[in-house]
Amino acid sequence: MVADSNPETHVIDFRAAEHLLAARDPRGAVKLLDSVIAAHPENTAARLLRARAFFAAAQLRPAQLEFELVLEREPDNAFAHFALARTFERSGLTAQATRHFRLAAALDPKPEYLQAAGFDTEK
């Protein structure tokens, strides 16, 4: 398709995918993001959004792979560590989840990251 090679179309698809995910249509978001990522495989923001959509659709293995790819490119992305940890947690992989919860908390000491990592200081 000609429209697939248009960068403006990819921006529109990315924004529409954000709205679909917010509206709880993760599968629709994934469909839009597939073409964006096919055209721009280096686009980490699109990959992170697709990982979140996979997670919301309970497609845990694809979510894990996308979060891991994001972390290969951005190892200091606290949110990606946190989301990967949640993915591992839902998959029953507790040790892997704990590792990434701790990395998220170390990179960004947000209360939810600290609590998930077991570093909650308010007891």
C-alpha positions, 0 to 999 in steps of 0.5 A: 500500500502507498499509505504504509510508506507515508511517515504522517500515516505512521504518526497518526497510527501511533496516536490512534494506537495510544487512544485505543489502548487508553480505551481498552482496545489493546488488540486494535492498538497492536494492529495499528502499531504493527505497520508502524514498527514494520516501517520503523523497527528502530522506534522504541516508543512504538515498541514500548506502546506495543509491549503495553498493548500486548500486556493489556491483551494478556499476550505475555510472551510477545509483551516480554519480548518487546519489553526486553527489546526496549531494554536492550536499547534503553537499559535505564528505562525504569518503566520498561523494567517495571512493566517487564517485571509485571509481565514476569509476575503474571507469567509466574516467573517470580525471580525474574520479576523481582530482579526487574522490580529492583532495577526499576526502583533503583533507576527511579524511586517512585513509590509504586516501584519501591513497593513492588521491589520490597523497598517500601520504607513506610511500615 
